[in-house]
C-alpha cells in the first residue's frame, strides 16, 4: 500500500507542479517555446486548455494564468479524492471531518507542499548552476522564475564576501514551511 501512495504522490506532484510552473511562467510573461515551457505545456495541455475555455472571458485577459492555477487545484482535488478513497475514508491526521471537508483540506495541503518542494527544487538547481555554469541559458530562465521570490530576502541579507546567501535562506525558510504543514 505504501508503494501505491508513493506512486500517487509522485505522479500528482509532477502534474500539479507542472501546472503551477506553467501558471507562474505565464504570469511572469516567459516564452513557452523553450524549456521548461515546452515540457510543462506537453504535460498539462490536456487539463489546462478545457479549463481555460470554461473561465469567464475577463479572466483570460488578466495578468494571471487562472487556467493553469485552476488546473493545479482540480488535479489536487483529484489526488485528494483518490487518497481519501484509498484510505477508506479514514485519512490520518484529519479526524471526523467528513468527505466534503477532508478532500479540500488535503488538496490545499498537497498544493502548498508541492509549491514549497517545487521552489526548493528550483532554488537548488539555481544555486548549483550559479556555481558551475553561471551563464548557461537555463540559468537565465531559472533567474526569471526565482528572482521575484529571492528579492525580498536579498534586501534583508547582504552579499557576504561575494557570496549570495539568499538562496540558502530561502531553502531554510522552505524547509521550515514544510515542517509546519507536515
Secondary structure, DSSP 8 states (H G I E B T S, - for coil): -HHHHHHHHHHHHHHHHHHHHHHHHHHTT--TTSTTHHHHHHHHHHHHHHHHHHS-HHHHTSSS-HHHHHHHHHHHHHHHHHHHHHTTT--TT--S--HHHHHHHHHHHHHHHHHHHHHHHHHHHHHHHHHH-TT-HHHHHHHHHHHHHHHHHHHHS--BTTB--HHHHHHHHHHHHHHHH-
